[in-house]
Amino acid sequence: MKKTLYLGLTTTTLAVLGMLSSSRATTTAPAMESASDTASTVVATKVGERQSTAPTTTRAIAGLYRHQQQGREAITVYLRGIPVLTFLGQRAATPEGVKVAAGMPEQTTLSEAAQQATLFTARLNQLHEQGFDANLVRVRWDAQQQHYRIYANQEPLLTLNHQVMLPKGSPRNDENALRIANLIRRQLGNAPALTRVEGSPNTVVAMGPIRMQLTGLASWYGPGFHGARTANGERFDQDALTAAHRTLPFGTRVRVTNLQNGRSVVVRINDRGPFTGGREIDLSRGAAAAIGLIGAGVGPVRIDVLD
């Protein structure tokens, strides 16, 4: 997007441009750079019959972590400590005569990916400071530009393309767009997960031939397990379209249809379960919401094994 979307961010953005530095990817939690260490607001307080102002501080909730991914520059945006998305730059190269610090080449100017990540992070912190209603974060398919876009109310917040991805993303762009939007909604204001992308050409997915068909009861799991390791080693994301099954191979995609309302969702098997007798599949909270199973908790489904 070429038009200016981040009015009022000049000071914050310039501050971040000076802060973004190199760091080596490790297996421990990365040290992040915030788009604003603190954001100050002014609150009126009564003193006798007079009004005075007292500053309060709002901690920034979004930060940046710079690393390499498959030989390319990568800037991952964290929101309340959770990786939300990664901006990919060009293939990393060490300029001749420039020392490498902490495994990354030092740069005097920011790349396009770093600039985009910085502006996006600054905007998230600004929305947090303003008390923005996370329920107004939406995701929509732009048929004219052939891109998915995430909006803060009516304002475009992020355009998803080949340079923007989940840290561990699905190859299907509509799933990526939905997961990123739901991560932002939850971390920004604990808003409930969206179940579809507005105008998405993949809302109804025509899949390949069905290898096997099962019927049984489906249940769902979510908040108590969010962030825990699944059986295949991933971090469980309650808003992702995944499921647990006792025997299907990890990575298998299955279409689950709620037999009480006809609604379907395609999920990826990444966990084992359910271990309660009589249940065939355990859906993530996001998948259960997509087929209207949240309220009932358990319901009859048809399971089409796709690959």
Buried (B, 14 or more C-beta within 10 A) or exposed (E): EEEEBBEEBEEBBEBBBEBBBBBEBEEEEBEBBBBBEEBEEEEEEEEEEEEEEEEEEBEBBBBBBBBBBEEBBBBBBBBBEBBBBBBBBEEBEEEEEEEEEEEBBEBEEBBEBBBBBBBBBBBBBBBBBEEBBBBBBBBBBBEEEEBBBBBBEEEBBBBBEEBBBBBEBBEBBBBBBBBBBBBBBBBBBEBBBBBBBBEBEBEEBEEEEEEEEBEEBBBBBBEEBBEEEBBBEBBBBBBBBBBBBEEBEBEBBBBBBBEEEEBBBBBBBBBBBBEEEEBBBBBBBBBBBBBBBBEBEBBBBBBBBBE
